[in-house]
Structure formats: structure tokens, C-alpha cells
């Protein structure tokens, strides 16, 4: 008797789903508090002002406002959220 099953399609039918990582909201967009900005593995982007970081390195907005991406050279890429009220005061 055979001690291994035949190598048919039933043994090959495994595949994992994509993790849907990446940037979810872009620079200049208005976001509400709690909105996910980036899903990432590791800290490719770091949390700036008014941005929190989850235990899986997801970055999310802590206040309602506008998204701002900043590249600080060797210090890394930061994502901040400028509060909506500060933006309105600057326009007036």
C-alpha cells in the first residue's frame, strides 16, 4: 500500500489572503479621529503630532484634521495630523 496520498489538486489548494497593507489616507485629506492612516509591518513611517501607533505598527489619527507627510531625512518619515480648527484659523 502507498504510504503517501497522491499529489492531486487537493494537496495544492492552500494560499493565504493578502494583508491589505499600505497608505489608506493621503496628504491633505481631511480625516476624523480614529481613522487609520497606514497599515504597515515595522515602522517604515513613524507617528508624528496627533498620530497614534497601534501594537501592529498601524498609524491612526488622534484628532480630526488634515494629514501631513514629512520626510526628516535620516530621522525617518513622519505622519502628522494638523487639527481642523488650526487650519480654519490660519485661513481667516
The first five atom37 places (N, CA, C, CB, O) and aatype in JSON, in Angstrom:
{
  "aatype": [20, 20, 20, 20, 20, 20, 20, 20, 20, 20, 20, 20, 20, 20, 20, 20, 20, 20, 20, 20, 20, 20, 20, 20, 20, 20, 20, 20, 20, 20, 20, 20, 20, 20, 20, 20, 20, 20, 20, 20, 20, 20, 20, 20, 20, 20, 20, 20, 20, 20, 20, 20, 20, 20, 20, 20, 20, 20, 20, 20, 20, 20, 20, 20, 20, 20, 20, 20, 20, 20, 20, 20, 20, 20, 20, 20, 20, 20, 20, 20, 20, 20, 20, 20, 20, 20, 20, 20, 20, 20, 20, 20],
  "atom_mask": [
    [1, 1, 1, 1, 1],
    [1, 1, 1, 1, 1],
    [1, 1, 1, 1, 1],
    [1, 1, 1, 1, 1],
    [1, 1, 1, 1, 1],
    [1, 1, 1, 1, 1],
    [1, 1, 1, 1, 1],
    [1, 1, 1, 1, 1],
    [1, 1, 1, 1, 1],
    [1, 1, 1, 1, 1],
    [1, 1, 1, 1, 1],
    [1, 1, 1, 1, 1],
    [1, 1, 1, 1, 1],
    [1, 1, 1, 1, 1],
    [1, 1, 1, 1, 1],
    [1, 1, 1, 1, 1],
    [1, 1, 1, 1, 1],
    [1, 1, 1, 1, 1],
    [1, 1, 1, 1, 1],
    [1, 1, 1, 1, 1],
    [1, 1, 1, 1, 1],
    [1, 1, 1, 1, 1],
    [1, 1, 1, 1, 1],
    [1, 1, 1, 1, 1],
    [1, 1, 1, 1, 1],
    [1, 1, 1, 1, 1],
    [1, 1, 1, 1, 1],
    [1, 1, 1, 1, 1],
    [1, 1, 1, 1, 1],
    [1, 1, 1, 1, 1],
    [1, 1, 1, 1, 1],
    [1, 1, 1, 1, 1],
    [1, 1, 1, 1, 1],
    [1, 1, 1, 1, 1],
    [1, 1, 1, 1, 1],
    [1, 1, 1, 1, 1],
    [1, 1, 1, 1, 1],
    [1, 1, 1, 1, 1],
    [1, 1, 1, 1, 1],
    [1, 1, 1, 1, 1],
    [1, 1, 1, 1, 1],
    [1, 1, 1, 1, 1],
    [1, 1, 1, 1, 1],
    [1, 1, 1, 1, 1],
    [1, 1, 1, 1, 1],
    [1, 1, 1, 1, 1],
    [1, 1, 1, 1, 1],
    [1, 1, 1, 1, 1],
    [1, 1, 1, 1, 1],
    [1, 1, 1, 1, 1],
    [1, 1, 1, 1, 1],
    [1, 1, 1, 1, 1],
    [1, 1, 1, 1, 1],
    [1, 1, 1, 1, 1],
    [1, 1, 1, 1, 1],
    [1, 1, 1, 1, 1],
    [1, 1, 1, 1, 1],
    [1, 1, 1, 1, 1],
    [1, 1, 1, 1, 1],
    [1, 1, 1, 1, 1],
    [1, 1, 1, 1, 1],
    [1, 1, 1, 1, 1],
    [1, 1, 1, 1, 1],
    [1, 1, 1, 1, 1],
    [1, 1, 1, 1, 1],
    [1, 1, 1, 1, 1],
    [1, 1, 1, 1, 1],
    [1, 1, 1, 1, 1],
    [1, 1, 1, 1, 1],
    [1, 1, 1, 1, 1],
    [1, 1, 1, 1, 1],
    [1, 1, 1, 1, 1],
    [1, 1, 1, 1, 1],
    [1, 1, 1, 1, 1],
    [1, 1, 1, 1, 1],
    [1, 1, 1, 1, 1],
    [1, 1, 1, 1, 1],
    [1, 1, 1, 1, 1],
    [1, 1, 1, 1, 1],
    [1, 1, 1, 1, 1],
    [1, 1, 1, 1, 1],
    [1, 1, 1, 1, 1],
    [1, 1, 1, 1, 1],
    [1, 1, 1, 1, 1],
    [1, 1, 1, 1, 1],
    [1, 1, 1, 1, 1],
    [1, 1, 1, 1, 1],
    [1, 1, 1, 1, 1],
    [1, 1, 1, 1, 1],
    [1, 1, 1, 1, 1],
    [1, 1, 1, 1, 1],
    [1, 1, 1, 1, 1]
  ],
  "atom_positions": [
    [[0.84, -1.19, 0.0], [0.0, 0.0, 0.0], [0.87, 1.25, 0.0], [-0.95, 0.0, 1.21], [2.0, 1.26, 0.51]],
    [[0.3, 2.28, -0.59], [1.03, 3.56, -0.63], [1.01, 4.21, 0.75], [0.42, 4.52, -1.68], [0.0, 4.16, 1.45]],
    [[2.1, 4.78, 1.12], [2.13, 5.45, 2.42], [1.99, 6.97, 2.29], [3.42, 5.1, 3.15], [2.02, 7.68, 3.29]],
    [[1.83, 7.47, 1.06], [1.56, 8.9, 0.83], [0.39, 9.03, -0.11], [2.81, 9.63, 0.26], [0.18, 8.2, -1.0]],
    [[-0.37, 10.08, 0.1], [-1.51, 10.32, -0.79], [-1.01, 10.8, -2.13], [-2.49, 11.35, -0.17], [0.12, 11.29, -2.24]],
    [[-1.82, 10.67, -3.13], [-1.47, 11.17, -4.46], [-1.36, 12.69, -4.44], [-2.5, 10.72, -5.5], [-2.09, 13.34, -3.69]],
    [[-0.48, 13.24, -5.24], [-0.25, 14.7, -5.26], [-1.23, 15.42, -6.15], [1.15, 15.0, -5.72], [-0.83, 16.1, -7.09]],
    [[-2.5, 15.28, -5.86], [-3.53, 15.93, -6.68], [-3.76, 17.38, -6.29], [-4.83, 15.17, -6.58], [-3.02, 17.96, -5.5]],
    [[-4.81, 17.94, -6.86], [-5.1, 19.36, -6.63], [-5.52, 19.63, -5.19], [-6.2, 19.82, -7.57], [-5.37, 20.76, -4.71]],
    [[-6.04, 18.62, -4.48], [-6.48, 18.84, -3.1], [-5.31, 19.16, -2.17], [-7.23, 17.62, -2.59], [-5.49, 19.83, -1.16]],
    [[-4.12, 18.68, -2.5], [-2.97, 18.96, -1.63], [-2.35, 20.32, -1.96], [-1.91, 17.85, -1.76], [-1.58, 20.85, -1.16]],
    [[-2.67, 20.88, -3.11], [-2.05, 22.13, -3.54], [-2.93, 23.34, -3.29], [-1.7, 22.05, -5.01], [-2.55, 24.46, -3.63]],
    [[-4.09, 23.15, -2.7], [-5.08, 24.22, -2.65], [-4.97, 25.18, -1.48], [-6.41, 23.63, -2.63], [-6.0, 25.66, -1.0]],
    [[-3.77, 25.48, -1.01], [-3.62, 26.42, 0.11], [-2.99, 27.71, -0.37], [-2.77, 25.79, 1.24], [-2.04, 27.71, -1.15]],
    [[-3.54, 28.82, 0.1], [-2.94, 30.13, -0.18], [-3.49, 31.11, 0.84], [-3.24, 30.61, -1.65], [-4.66, 31.02, 1.22]],
    [[-2.67, 32.03, 1.3], [-3.14, 32.99, 2.3], [-3.67, 34.24, 1.61], [-1.99, 33.36, 3.28], [-3.27, 34.57, 0.49]],
    [[-4.56, 34.92, 2.28], [-5.11, 36.16, 1.76], [-4.1, 37.29, 1.94], [-6.45, 36.51, 2.46], [-3.27, 37.24, 2.85]],
    [[-4.17, 38.3, 1.07], [-3.32, 39.48, 1.21], [-3.64, 40.21, 2.49], [-3.49, 40.41, 0.01], [-4.76, 40.11, 2.99]],
    [[-2.67, 40.95, 3.05], [-2.87, 41.6, 4.33], [-3.4, 43.03, 4.22], [-1.59, 41.62, 5.09], [-3.67, 43.67, 5.24]],
    [[-3.56, 43.52, 3.02], [-4.11, 44.87, 2.77], [-3.31, 45.96, 3.49], [-5.58, 44.93, 3.22], [-3.88, 46.83, 4.15]],
    [[-1.99, 45.89, 3.36], [-1.12, 46.88, 3.97], [-1.02, 48.11, 3.07], [0.28, 46.3, 4.25], [-1.4, 48.06, 1.9]],
    [[-0.51, 49.2, 3.62], [-0.23, 50.38, 2.8], [-0.89, 51.64, 3.34], [-0.69, 50.14, 1.4], [-1.51, 51.64, 4.4]],
    [[-0.74, 52.71, 2.57], [-1.28, 54.02, 2.93], [-2.77, 54.02, 2.64], [-0.56, 55.16, 2.16], [-3.2, 53.68, 1.54]],
    [[-3.56, 54.42, 3.64], [-5.02, 54.45, 3.49], [-5.55, 55.86, 3.28], [-5.68, 53.84, 4.71], [-6.58, 56.04, 2.62]],
    [[-4.86, 56.87, 3.83], [-5.25, 58.27, 3.65], [-4.01, 59.04, 3.23], [-5.89, 58.86, 4.96], [-2.92, 58.79, 3.74]],
    [[-4.17, 59.98, 2.31], [-3.02, 60.66, 1.72], [-2.91, 62.1, 2.2], [-3.12, 60.63, 0.21], [-3.83, 62.62, 2.83]],
    [[-1.8, 62.75, 1.91], [-1.52, 64.11, 2.36], [-2.6, 65.09, 1.93], [-0.18, 64.56, 1.85], [-3.04, 65.07, 0.78]],
    [[-3.02, 65.95, 2.86], [-4.03, 66.95, 2.56], [-5.46, 66.49, 2.77], [-3.88, 67.4, 1.16], [-6.39, 67.31, 2.74]],
    [[-5.67, 65.2, 2.99], [-7.02, 64.68, 3.19], [-7.52, 65.0, 4.59], [-7.07, 63.17, 2.95], [-6.76, 64.96, 5.56]],
    [[-8.81, 65.32, 4.68], [-9.45, 65.54, 5.98], [-9.81, 64.18, 6.57], [-10.73, 66.45, 5.85], [-10.45, 63.36, 5.91]],
    [[-9.38, 63.93, 7.81], [-9.68, 62.66, 8.47], [-10.29, 62.93, 9.84], [-8.4, 61.78, 8.62], [-10.03, 63.96, 10.45]],
    [[-11.1, 62.01, 10.31], [-11.7, 62.1, 11.63], [-10.82, 61.35, 12.63], [-13.15, 61.52, 11.63], [-10.01, 60.51, 12.24]],
    [[-10.99, 61.65, 13.9], [-10.22, 60.97, 14.95], [-10.5, 59.48, 14.88], [-10.58, 61.53, 16.35], [-11.65, 59.06, 14.75]],
    [[-9.46, 58.68, 14.96], [-9.59, 57.22, 14.91], [-9.41, 56.63, 13.53], [-10.92, 56.83, 15.43], [-9.35, 55.4, 13.39]],
    [[-9.32, 57.46, 12.5], [-9.14, 56.96, 11.14], [-7.76, 56.35, 10.96], [-9.36, 58.1, 10.12], [-6.76, 56.93, 11.38]],
    [[-7.71, 55.18, 10.35], [-6.43, 54.53, 10.06], [-5.76, 55.24, 8.9], [-6.63, 53.01, 9.73], [-6.37, 55.45, 7.84]],
    [[-4.5, 55.62, 9.1], [-3.74, 56.32, 8.06], [-2.87, 55.35, 7.27], [-2.87, 57.42, 8.68], [-2.82, 55.42, 6.04]],
    [[-2.19, 54.45, 7.98], [-1.29, 53.49, 7.33], [-1.33, 52.17, 8.07], [0.17, 54.02, 7.28], [-1.32, 52.14, 9.3]],
    [[-1.38, 51.08, 7.32], [-1.16, 49.75, 7.89], [0.2, 49.3, 7.39], [-2.29, 48.72, 7.49], [0.45, 49.31, 6.19]],
    [[1.07, 48.9, 8.31], [2.45, 48.58, 7.93], [3.01, 47.49, 8.83], [3.33, 49.82, 8.0], [2.5, 47.22, 9.91]],
    [[4.08, 46.87, 8.36], [4.85, 45.93, 9.16], [6.17, 46.62, 9.48], [5.07, 44.55, 8.4], [6.93, 46.95, 8.57]],
    [[6.44, 46.83, 10.75], [7.61, 47.6, 11.13], [7.27, 49.08, 11.06], [8.81, 47.26, 10.23], [6.14, 49.45, 10.72]],
    [[8.24, 49.94, 11.37], [7.98, 51.38, 11.38], [8.62, 52.05, 10.17], [8.5, 52.01, 12.67], [9.56, 52.82, 10.3]],
    [[8.09, 51.74, 9.0], [8.54, 52.42, 7.79], [8.19, 53.9, 7.88], [7.9, 51.78, 6.53], [8.97, 54.76, 7.49]],
    [[6.99, 54.18, 8.42], [6.56, 55.55, 8.74], [6.39, 55.63, 10.24], [5.22, 55.93, 7.99], [5.99, 54.65, 10.88]],
    [[6.69, 56.78, 10.82], [6.59, 56.95, 12.26], [5.49, 57.93, 12.61], [7.93, 57.42, 12.85], [5.14, 58.8, 11.81]],
    [[4.94, 57.78, 13.81], [3.86, 58.63, 14.27], [4.39, 60.02, 14.61], [3.17, 58.01, 15.49], [5.34, 60.16, 15.37]],
    [[3.77, 61.05, 14.03], [4.12, 62.43, 14.32], [3.12, 63.02, 15.29], [4.2, 63.26, 13.03], [2.6, 62.33, 16.17]],
    [[2.84, 64.32, 15.14], [1.92, 65.05, 16.01], [0.49, 64.58, 15.75], [2.04, 66.57, 15.78], [0.06, 64.48, 14.6]],
    [[-0.25, 64.31, 16.81], [-1.66, 63.9, 16.76], [-1.88, 62.58, 16.02], [-2.47, 64.98, 16.1], [-2.95, 62.36, 15.46]],
    [[-0.88, 61.71, 16.03], [-1.0, 60.4, 15.41], [-0.58, 59.34, 16.43], [-0.13, 60.3, 14.12], [0.44, 59.48, 17.09]],
    [[-1.39, 58.28, 16.55], [-1.08, 57.19, 17.46], [-0.57, 55.98, 16.7], [-2.31, 56.82, 18.28], [-0.75, 55.87, 15.49]],
    [[0.07, 55.06, 17.43], [0.6, 53.85, 16.82], [0.08, 52.63, 17.56], [2.15, 53.86, 16.83], [0.23, 52.52, 18.77]],
    [[-0.55, 51.72, 16.82], [-1.08, 50.5, 17.39], [0.01, 49.47, 17.59], [-2.18, 49.94, 16.52], [1.14, 49.65, 17.15]],
    [[-0.34, 48.37, 18.25], [0.68, 47.35, 18.55], [1.16, 46.62, 17.31], [0.13, 46.35, 19.54], [2.22, 46.0, 17.34]],
    [[0.39, 46.68, 16.21], [0.85, 46.09, 14.95], [1.44, 47.16, 14.03], [-0.31, 45.38, 14.23], [1.52, 46.96, 12.81]],
    [[1.87, 48.31, 14.62], [2.5, 49.43, 13.93], [1.57, 50.21, 13.01], [3.66, 48.93, 13.13], [2.04, 51.01, 12.2]],
    [[0.26, 50.0, 13.13], [-0.72, 50.79, 12.38], [-0.73, 52.21, 12.92], [-2.14, 50.15, 12.46], [-0.72, 52.42, 14.14]],
    [[-0.74, 53.19, 12.02], [-0.82, 54.59, 12.43], [-2.24, 55.09, 12.25], [0.18, 55.47, 11.62], [-2.87, 54.82, 11.23]],
    [[-2.76, 55.83, 13.25], [-4.13, 56.32, 13.19], [-4.21, 57.74, 13.75], [-5.08, 55.39, 13.97], [-3.37, 58.14, 14.55]],
    [[-5.22, 58.49, 13.31], [-5.39, 59.88, 13.72], [-5.97, 59.95, 15.13], [-6.3, 60.63, 12.73], [-6.88, 59.2, 15.48]],
    [[-5.42, 60.87, 15.95], [-5.94, 61.09, 17.3], [-6.93, 62.25, 17.35], [-4.78, 61.35, 18.27], [-7.73, 62.34, 18.28]],
    [[-6.88, 63.13, 16.35], [-7.8, 64.26, 16.27], [-8.34, 64.38, 14.84], [-7.09, 65.59, 16.69], [-7.79, 63.8, 13.91]],
    [[-9.41, 65.12, 14.69], [-9.94, 65.4, 13.36], [-9.1, 66.51, 12.74], [-11.46, 65.81, 13.41], [-8.87, 67.55, 13.37]],
    [[-8.64, 66.3, 11.51], [-7.79, 67.3, 10.86], [-7.29, 66.82, 9.52], [-6.63, 67.66, 11.75], [-7.85, 65.92, 8.91]],
    [[-6.21, 67.44, 9.07], [-5.65, 67.17, 7.75], [-4.33, 66.41, 7.87], [-5.44, 68.47, 6.98], [-3.5, 66.72, 8.72]],
    [[-4.14, 65.42, 7.01], [-2.96, 64.57, 7.02], [-1.77, 65.31, 6.43], [-3.22, 63.26, 6.24], [-1.9, 66.02, 5.43]],
    [[-0.6, 65.14, 7.05], [0.63, 65.76, 6.55], [1.76, 64.76, 6.63], [0.98, 67.05, 7.35], [2.04, 64.21, 7.69]],
    [[2.42, 64.51, 5.5], [3.58, 63.62, 5.44], [4.85, 64.47, 5.48], [3.55, 62.73, 4.16], [4.95, 65.47, 4.77]],
    [[5.81, 64.07, 6.32], [7.07, 64.81, 6.44], [8.23, 63.83, 6.32], [7.14, 65.6, 7.78], [8.24, 62.79, 6.98]],
    [[9.21, 64.17, 5.48], [10.43, 63.36, 5.38], [11.53, 64.11, 6.12], [10.83, 63.09, 3.88], [11.93, 65.2, 5.7]],
    [[12.01, 63.54, 7.22], [13.03, 64.21, 8.02], [14.4, 63.58, 7.82], [12.65, 64.16, 9.5], [15.18, 63.46, 8.76]],
    [[14.69, 63.18, 6.58], [16.0, 62.66, 6.23], [16.33, 61.38, 6.98], [17.05, 63.68, 6.5], [15.55, 60.43, 6.97]],
    [[17.49, 61.36, 7.63], [17.91, 60.14, 8.33], [17.09, 59.84, 9.57], [19.37, 60.26, 8.71], [17.19, 58.75, 10.13]],
    [[16.26, 60.8, 10.0], [15.39, 60.57, 11.16], [14.12, 59.82, 10.78], [15.03, 61.9, 11.81], [13.41, 59.33, 11.66]],
    [[13.83, 59.72, 9.5], [12.7, 58.92, 9.04], [11.55, 59.73, 8.48], [12.21, 58.08, 10.14], [11.59, 60.96, 8.41]],
    [[10.53, 59.0, 8.08], [9.3, 59.61, 7.55], [8.27, 59.68, 8.66], [8.75, 58.8, 6.34], [8.03, 58.69, 9.35]],
    [[7.67, 60.83, 8.83], [6.68, 61.04, 9.87], [5.34, 61.42, 9.26], [7.15, 62.12, 10.86], [5.28, 62.06, 8.21]],
    [[4.27, 61.02, 9.93], [2.93, 61.4, 9.51], [2.3, 62.14, 10.68], [2.06, 60.15, 9.09], [2.28, 61.65, 11.8]],
    [[1.78, 63.33, 10.39], [1.13, 64.15, 11.41], [-0.29, 64.48, 10.95], [1.94, 65.44, 11.69], [-0.62, 64.34, 9.78]],
    [[-1.11, 64.92, 11.91], [-2.45, 65.4, 11.58], [-2.56, 66.81, 12.16], [-3.58, 64.44, 12.14], [-2.45, 67.01, 13.37]],
    [[-2.79, 67.79, 11.26], [-2.99, 69.18, 11.68], [-4.46, 69.34, 12.04], [-2.56, 70.2, 10.55], [-5.32, 69.08, 11.2]],
    [[-4.77, 69.77, 13.27], [-6.18, 69.89, 13.68], [-6.97, 70.79, 12.73], [-6.27, 70.44, 15.11], [-6.44, 71.78, 12.21]],
    [[-8.22, 70.45, 12.53], [-9.09, 71.18, 11.61], [-9.27, 72.64, 12.03], [-10.46, 70.5, 11.52], [-9.3, 73.53, 11.18]],
    [[-9.37, 72.89, 13.34], [-9.58, 74.25, 13.85], [-8.37, 75.13, 13.57], [-9.88, 74.24, 15.35], [-8.53, 76.31, 13.28]],
    [[-7.18, 74.57, 13.65], [-5.95, 75.36, 13.38], [-5.89, 75.75, 11.91], [-4.69, 74.55, 13.76], [-5.43, 76.84, 11.58]],
    [[-6.35, 74.87, 11.04], [-6.35, 75.16, 9.6], [-7.34, 76.27, 9.29], [-6.69, 73.89, 8.78], [-7.05, 77.16, 8.48]],
    [[-8.52, 76.23, 9.92], [-9.54, 77.25, 9.7], [-9.08, 78.6, 10.22], [-10.85, 76.84, 10.37], [-9.35, 79.63, 9.59]],
    [[-8.38, 78.63, 11.35], [-7.88, 79.89, 11.92], [-6.81, 80.5, 11.02], [-7.33, 79.65, 13.33], [-6.71, 81.72, 10.93]],
    [[-6.01, 79.67, 10.38], [-4.94, 80.16, 9.5], [-5.51, 80.8, 8.24], [-3.99, 79.01, 9.12], [-4.91, 81.72, 7.69]],
    [[-6.66, 80.33, 7.77], [-7.28, 80.87, 6.56], [-7.88, 82.24, 6.84], [-8.37, 79.91, 6.03], [-7.82, 83.12, 5.97]],
    [[-8.44, 82.46, 8.02], [-9.11, 83.74, 8.35], [-8.15, 84.84, 8.68], [-10.03, 83.56, 9.51], [-8.58, 85.96, 8.98]]
  ]
}
